[in-house]
Amino acid sequence: MNFRFNDSDWQAAIKSLRSKMPQAVARALKRTGTSARLAMVKEITQDTGLPSKRVRDEIKISVVSGSTVQLQIAGRRLPLVEFKARGPEPSRGRGRGVSYRLPSGQGRDPHAFIATMPSGHRGVFKRRGTSRLSIHELFGPSLVKVFEKFLPIGAARGQEALVANLKHEVDFVLSGR
């Protein structure tokens, strides 16, 4: 984009740039975080086999003090049913157990079953002891370890995107829109 300025135009442009720069930097950082998250979601979904929407929902973007963007992931474990769990539903006592696919490989629990609770929650469950009413849900791994594994890829993508995003935002401020 080419601009022709005289001295008064330059001073007005610099004054405008100073007042609008914090907002432009915040917008550029937010876009950078989105680009980094996109790169990480792609790698994590390939590694775990989870749907990209589920992984994207776990990774949060936050801009800290207007100069830093952070990607955060919750440390909670994901329900086993999300790892392509298969088995009879409901088993009604004739179950062969539940098989599932974790990032570390396939697994099978011969005493587990898949059920949908009255609340609508679907999960893989297992009985505790001999009581019929004592069941607990089974969980797979958390995404924290996988997130840490692909953090360098997200950081590299973020650094690439930051330069382009800042240039775009400065051009936008200078255009006067």
Buried (B, 14 or more C-beta within 10 A) or exposed (E): EEEEEEEEEEEEBEEEEEEBBEEBBBBBBBBBBBBBBBBBBBBBBEBBEBEEEBBBEBBEBEBEEEEEBEBEBBEEEBBBBBBEBBBBBEBEEEBEBBBBBBBEEEBEBEEBBBBEEEEEEBBBBBBEEEEEEEBEBBBBBBBBEBBEBBBEBBBEBBEBBBEEBBEBBBEBBBEEE
